[in-house]
């Protein structure tokens, strides 16, 4: 909710309008995303979810994905300081693309992997 609270009124209205316009396509897009995830088609997922948002709504992309991912990385690093195995679940959109949590962790030398 913090993401939306930080948006300007114009950004909120634009996002709401786009969401309403794309509402009918949502079930098909979700089905496509699930199929791509199950088949490990991360490039297809990136094209479907990340690239479109990054190109069409860069502010929203930054707020929903990049900034949140960057905020999570220090928290994840702290979680990994404990002993044993650490399991962290996030939405699929946070695991794909150059600004993903996985990419940000890799830049710090931390290996994270997708599980199915």
N, C-alpha and C positions, 0 to 999 in steps of 0.2 A: 504494500500500500504506500510505502514511503516513496517509491518510484513515481507513482501517479501524483502524490502530493507535491512533488518537486516540479511538476510540469506547469508550463504557463497555460492559461485558459485556451489559447489558440491551439497548443499542442494537444490538450485534452479533447477539444472538440474534433480536431483532425483525426485523432486516434479512434474516438468513438464513431465517427462517420465511416472510417475505413473498416472498423470491426463490423459495423452493421452491413456494409456493402459486401463484405467477404463472408458473412455468416452462413449463407447457403452453401458455400464451398468448403466450409470447415470439416464436415464429416469425411469428405473425399480426401482432403489434405491430411487429416489425421490418419486415415487408412493408409495413405501413401507413406507417411512418416513411420508408422508402425512396421510396414513391410520393409522399408529401407533400413530401419534399425535392426530388425530381425535378420536381414541378409548382410548386415555390416556394410551397407552402402552409405558410408559417411559423406562421400562427395555429393551424392544425390540429396541427402538430408541438408547439407550445407547450402546447396543451390535452392532447395525448397524453402528453407526456413531462414537461414542467416543472410545469404547474399541479397535476397529481395528486401529484407528489412534494412540492411546496411545501406543499400542503394537508394531506397525510397524514403526511408525515415531514419536518417543517421542519428538524430537526437534520441529517438526512441530506442534505437539499437544500442546506443551508448548507455542509456539509463537502464534498460531491461537486461542487457547482457554484459557489456564490457565493465561497467562500474560495479555491478553486483559481483561478477566474477573476481574482479580485483579486490573487492572487500572480503571475499571469502578466502582468498589465498592465505593471508596471515592466520586466519582462524583454523584453516586446515593444517597449516604448518604446526600450529600449537597442538592440535589434536594428535598429530603424528609423533609428538615428543614422548607420548606414553608408550608402554610396552604392548606387544601383541599386534594383531591385525586391526586396521581401522577401515570401516566401511562407511562411505559417505554417499548419499543419494541426492542427486539434483535432477532437474528437468533435462531432457535430452538436448535442448537447444544450448545448454551451457557446456556441452561436451564436444561440440563440433566447431570447426573453424579456427582461424588464427588468433582470435581473442577468447578462446575457450578456457575453462578452468584447467583442462589438461595441458594446453599450451603454456599457460601462465605458470603452472607448477613445473613443467619441463624446463622452462627458462631458469628456474631456481634449482634444477638438478633433481627434482622429485618425479619419480615415475608413477603415473596413474594409468589405469587401464579400464576399458569398457568391459563390463560383464554382461552376460546375457542370461 
